[in-house]
Amino acid sequence: MDAIVKKMPLGPQAGEPEDDLKRPTREEAEAAVRTLISWAGDDPTREGLLDTPKRVVSAYGEFFGGYDEDPIKVLERTFEEVHGYDDMVMLRDIRLESHCEHHMVPFLGIAHVAYLPRDRVVGISKLARVVTIFAKRLQTQEKLTAQITGAIQEALQPRGVAVLVDAQHQCMTTRGIHNTDAATITTRFVGVFKEDADYRDRFMQMVHGPRLSSS
């Protein structure tokens, strides 16, 4: 087991329990949005912006709903009746929508997740759910990749986990250098995927290979 990944904090902040984080009230959050509107140079009391604070706060509730969910609990229900299956389980092209913690603007992409079961498997939809839970938090792509890997490793104790995230960051495309073509790719391998190049190669081939099933 990769001890570094196992110790990767899965909550909002390293070393700080989520229960200790005091959230502002909805009214306080809406007031903060009005302040930002004023700072941007507009009038939050004009007709077109009157309901904007409510809409923004509601949108934030959706964007960052991952703070209210526990990825380990999502992975708790497993199945041991696998009839000896011990090869790779992979879910690829998982759509993800997250927000950069540095500028609070979106980064959008896909994740590919695989693991080698030891004696149990999990429903494949749960893998996608774990990706979504971590994506719906303020993130860096590097941390997101490590957290997905760490949660699967901790919950399932498989022989190995592999994760690849391929995303475009609007902090690069809509501000700063305005590079609209750059994509960021991050990977994390633990267990046999880290130790055995053949498994890593198989994973990468499956990531980039053609779909065998019809849509």
Secondary structure, DSSP 8 states (H G I E B T S, - for coil): --HHHHTS--SSBTTB-GGG-----HHHHHHHHHHHHHHHT--TTSGGGTTHHHHHHHHHHHHTGGGG--HHHHT--EE---TT--S-EEEEEEEEEEEETTT--EEEEEEEEEEE-SS-EE-HHHHHHHHHHHHTSEE-HHHHHHHHHHHHHHHH--SEEEEEEEEEEHHHHSSTT--SS--EEEEEEEEHHHH-HHHHHHHHHHHHS---S--
